[in-house]
Amino acid sequence: MRKQPHAIFCFCFILGILIREYFPFLFNFIPVFLFVLSVTMISYFSKSLEIVKLRKIFTGFSFLLLGVVIHQLNTRQQQIPKVDQKETIIFKLEKKLNSNERNRRYEIVAKTQNEEFKSILSVPKTDPELDFKNYYQAQAYINQVEPPKNDYQFNYAKYLQRKNIYFQSYLPNGYKSQERNDLNWPEKVKQKRTEILQKIDNSNMSPKSREFLKGIILADRTEMDKETVSNFSRTGLAHILAISGSHIVVIYMILFWIFGQIYSARFRKAAIITSLLFIWLFAIFIDYGNPVIRSCIMLTIYYVYVLLQRKPDLLHAMALAAFLILIVDSQQIFDVGFQLSFIAVLGIYWLNLPILNRFPKYRNKAQLYMYSIGSITLAAQFATLPLVLFYFHQFSLISFVANLVIIPIAEIIIIYSMFLAPMAGMGIKFSWIFELYDFLVSNVLVLIRWFAGFESVFSKNIPFSLAEVAVSIVALYYLRFLILKVEWKSILRFASAFGVLLVLHFGLNQYYSTKDEVIVHHHFKEKYISVKENKQVTFWLPEHSDLEKIEKYVIDPYLTSRRTRKYTVKKLPPNQTSFRYGGKTYYLDVKQ
């Protein structure tokens, strides 16, 4: 790590963000930061040997305090606008979100007579889609997003607050629209992307193929059906639907090949620069999500090293990409996609070559290609597994095989999609090209659904705490040395870390199995009661309850947080809104 100052300073910067997030009450860091920065700057002009030795410590501490200050500036408490529950609003579209069964959902910027605010907006699917080229006026029902009342529930209010969004709105009675004449250039780009997406919707491909094309090349999964999303998630292939490093690399290589044919061999640098320029234009066009920006920055830094005739360094590129993203918006460190994206790259950096060297010696480039896919897949999955278990509490053993089979096909589809999307956007219709794409995608989706059908190797509701994540990271650190050389020292180190993980896991399971509790669960406007005795949980629900949704949003998260799987459900008759347990009366009616 002595040769990785970028990574160390980036780590210090991230540590500063976390300190400011979880210990905001300590003291005002800005004067301290200015003082330490001054000392650091002075150390670079000093010839004293003692000060020179402390220079790196001063610099690291400066980056830590810089993280504190940047996050302090990004988390200043904003005054929440005062908005009535029923208001006439004028609004414009900011971003399109994933739809649900009944409604399309958007991020909007809205105005009332006295206030301007951001909101999540739900619009019935029976209404036309919103776009960026219009202002809209409508009567909206507006609610402030409340934090969860139970400790195991996802804090959606906090998630939105990081985006400066405090409200959810609903339009029950339609809206009026008027074309805008003040579109800025990012909104014009978003509108053009929306128009291309609409043209893809009007193509003669099947609905699933259309949504797949929009997701894999234009980063739009807003209308993808639940079954397809679930199949990708259950097989560990969700990263294919997110524009990430693999997509950017494939697209860059195609662009570089094209420009390599245009420029002569003497102008190879011009081909690199032009390809990078088009990659950034592509990132802007698809609304520059986190994985895209991370991949573009890393790719750019990598080829800057090449252009300067210096040896590229993946860890340097990753650290600089993280630093640049976080200095613009420090809230991104709490985004799950950001964390998984960078952890996957770090895992590839740390484990890929040791794993690859364990494969048999390759005989040709095709065999090396397959070995590389296998090693990269294993490295990324090992690295991201702790976070996947912590956030999603599920894992499938079939994911490695599924990635090994699907990734080569996906790369062909990415190249195909790269040319097909512009054709659809320009209205060029060669029916056989679309039919071939439809055939290819349909069969890939059938194959993924087949992989997802292996229920015996799929586990969900896996309890995994933040402490277990930390110990897992230590185990992954020692795993590299075990793969490189199997000896007693490496075995003992990895076994010790893994042993601590097992003790912690089963110790927490035992601790929660001895806890008894009665919990009132809140889900929207309804209440449910559960009684936990040792490992057994009993839920009391009203007769009319939607059990499927309650299992998804209440029962499964609660069981996972309490590290148990045993439960029964008891439904009360419609005329019964309460029951007695332990000498106390519990009401299911929210009005009680």
ABEGO torsion letter per residue (X at the ends): XAABAAAAAAAAAAAAAAAAAABAAABBAAAAAAAAAAAAAAAAABABAAAAAAAAAAAAAAAAAAAAAAAAAAABBBBBBBBBABBBBBBBBABBBBBBAABBBBBBBBBBAABBBBBBBBBBAABBBBBAABBBBBBBBBBBBBBBABAABBBAAAAAAAAGBABBBBBAAEBBBBBBAABBAAAAAAAAAAAAAAAAAABABBAAAAAAAAAAAAGBAAABBAAAAAAAAAAGAAAAABBBAAAAAAAAAAAAAAAAAABBAAAAAAAAAAAAAAAAAAAAAAGGBAAAAAAAAAAAAAAAAAAAGBBBBAAAAAAAAAAAAAAABAAAAABAAAAAAAAAAAAAAAAAAAAAAABBBBABAAAAAAAAAAAAAAAAAAAAAAAAAAAAGBBBAAAAAAAAAAAAAAAAAAAAAAAAAAAAAAGBBBAAAAAAAAAAAAAAAAAAAAAAABAAABBBGBBBBAAAAAAAAAAAAAAAAAAABBBAAAAAAAAAAAAAAAAAAAAAAAAAAABBBBBBBBBEABBBBBBBBEABBBBBBBAABBAAAAAAAAAAAAAAAAGBABBBBBBBBAABABBBBGGBBBBABAAX
